[in-house]
Amino acid sequence: MTQQEFEYWQAVTRSSRYHWREDTVTHLNGRGALYYTGGESGVYIRLTETGHLTVGTYEGALPHIGEACFEKKAEHAFKNFNEGFQYACQLGGIKFLTDLFSSDQIPRTGPSLC
């Protein structure tokens, strides 16, 4: 990881302190979705492509969420991803939806960071 990439991921982690974020790496790797908020330590919602939903806490997301230690608090298997995402939206409420679909994402610079 270059210094520029490290600084980018630190900015992404800082931006999650008060806003829900989706981890793009989880999505791009075909591993479903990982939503999180809280900065270096906070709460997460993970949803697999088959609809398995896990919620809990994490800590140590430095420089990014991929480095965090996750502690599962609850889980449930839904019929599919869409049903699980609907439930995730209910859990997160309007703030979850607003944050995920707002345009305040951190701009990428340089080579691909994923």
KACORVEN-V240525 format. One record per residue. N is the residue number from 0. BURIAL is I if it has 16 or more other C-alpha atoms within 10 Angstrom, else O. Layout:
n=N burial=BURIAL
n=N burial=BURIAL
This chain:
n=0 burial=O
n=1 burial=O
n=2 burial=O
n=3 burial=O
n=4 burial=I
n=5 burial=O
n=6 burial=O
n=7 burial=I
n=8 burial=I
n=9 burial=I
n=10 burial=I
n=11 burial=I
n=12 burial=I
n=13 burial=I
n=14 burial=I
n=15 burial=I
n=16 burial=I
n=17 burial=O
n=18 burial=I
n=19 burial=I
n=20 burial=I
n=21 burial=I
n=22 burial=I
n=23 burial=O
n=24 burial=I
n=25 burial=I
n=26 burial=O
n=27 burial=O
n=28 burial=O
n=29 burial=O
n=30 burial=O
n=31 burial=I
n=32 burial=I
n=33 burial=I
n=34 burial=I
n=35 burial=I
n=36 burial=I
n=37 burial=I
n=38 burial=I
n=39 burial=I
n=40 burial=I
n=41 burial=I
n=42 burial=I
n=43 burial=I
n=44 burial=I
n=45 burial=I
n=46 burial=I
n=47 burial=I
n=48 burial=O
n=49 burial=I
n=50 burial=I
n=51 burial=I
n=52 burial=I
n=53 burial=I
n=54 burial=I
n=55 burial=I
n=56 burial=I
n=57 burial=I
n=58 burial=I
n=59 burial=I
n=60 burial=I
n=61 burial=I
n=62 burial=I
n=63 burial=I
n=64 burial=I
n=65 burial=O
n=66 burial=O
n=67 burial=I
n=68 burial=O
n=69 burial=I
n=70 burial=O
n=71 burial=O
n=72 burial=O
n=73 burial=O
n=74 burial=O
n=75 burial=O
n=76 burial=O
n=77 burial=I
n=78 burial=O
n=79 burial=O
n=80 burial=I
n=81 burial=O
n=82 burial=O
n=83 burial=I
n=84 burial=I
n=85 burial=O
n=86 burial=O
n=87 burial=I
n=88 burial=O
n=89 burial=O
n=90 burial=O
n=91 burial=O
n=92 burial=O
n=93 burial=O
n=94 burial=O
n=95 burial=I
n=96 burial=O
n=97 burial=O
n=98 burial=I
n=99 burial=I
n=100 burial=O
n=101 burial=O
n=102 burial=O
n=103 burial=O
n=104 burial=O
n=105 burial=O
n=106 burial=O
n=107 burial=O
n=108 burial=O
n=109 burial=O
n=110 burial=O
n=111 burial=O
n=112 burial=O
n=113 burial=O
